[in-house]
Amino acid sequence: MNTSEKPPTEGELLAMAYADGELAPDAARAFEERARREPTLAREVADLRRLQVLAREAAGPEPMDSEWERIAASGAHRASLGLGFALLLVGVIGVGSWATFELWRADVLLGAKVAISAFLAGFLILLAQAIRARMRTLPYDSYTKVRR
Amino acid sequence: MKDSLKKPEPSEYGAPSMHCEATRLMLAVKSGDAAAFDELVTSLRGMSFHVARSLVGSREDAMELSQEAFFKVYRARETFKEGEPFLPWFHRILRNTCFSFLRDKGRAREVSVSAPRAGTEDGEGDWELVDDEPGPEAGLEVSERASAFWKAFKTLAPRDREIIALRHFKELSYRDIAGHLGIPEGTVMSRLFHARKRLRECLSNELAAEIDVAQDQAQVPRGTR
């Protein structure tokens, strides 16, 4: 508790416990008697009950089983997509390296080797730049939460 | 004051409380019982959803973060100590999961331990939510009153939000809230009292603003709308 705040009075705590249905039957009866004599306590209970009703209205329903199942499935879906992209990336790098290695070992004109290598290197640099730019802007992309 | 509160019903003495039941299930999970984990998730996911939503706002995010917290519990099952209550441990995991998410999104910053703010324990560090994200009401058909409620709710500190979520959204008793947060019932009452006081203050401003807007709209002549 923040020390700068005024601690609740006994009456306020009793009113809160009464409104929450937390008082023992004897204590609840005693409080009802007291609230008849002290209108501030009765008002406090009425205010708390209004808050309860409003909170219940605002809370909305809890997710249904089918929603939980959908969330669990979407997690597995995202994990499989991530795995798929990772494997694809490893494959592209592996095949690219192997092709470059084979190309330079093969009996091909030097100009062709340089041109094909430059093409592959340029492609990889542009791909890396595009991925980097996308990763940087993704948290600020306001369209990622659009619901269709 | 404590003497005035309800005691557990005689029938409840025989039945395990939610608190003990969750700890029993977690110990079963630790010893390799996969069915106990499913039971644990099913019994706690509603509470976990309400707490997560009170912190992150969105319903979808709250469900995913609850799910993530349960995965973390499963992964860390070997580290759960026998004799330790499960619910406060789970609550810490859930809370940290939500704050990691909010921090990654730039929607939370840690408040200095030397500057405790309303709704925090003295000297205890806390998080300040700085989000302007849509509230839990976004995407739902809600009344103006409910919308005013969420606007006021979003101005509260995380600790206030959690205790209000447990009491008002999940409708837990003081005893169960104490079990969840690992604090005495007296502290639950004190926290709840202050959290509600702050909520009611903000709410009265929000509801007054809503009424003003409604009155302004009612005064606009029909042809000009």
Interface residues (C-beta under 8 A of the other chain):
Chain A: M1 N2 T3 E5 P7 P8 E10 E12 L13 L14 M16 A17 D20 E22 L23 A24 A27 D47 L48 L51 Q52 L54 A55 R56 E57 A58 A59 G60 E62 P63 E67 W68 I71 A72 S74 G75 P139 R147
Chain B: M1 D3 S4 L5 K6 K7 R45 G46 F49 H50 R59 E60 M63 E64 Q67 D104 K105 G106 P116 R117 A118 G119 T120 E121 D122 P136 E137 G139 L140 V142 S143 R145 A146 F149 W150 F153 I164 R167 H168 F169 S173 Y174 T187 M189 S190 R191 L192 F193 H194 R196 L199 R200 L203
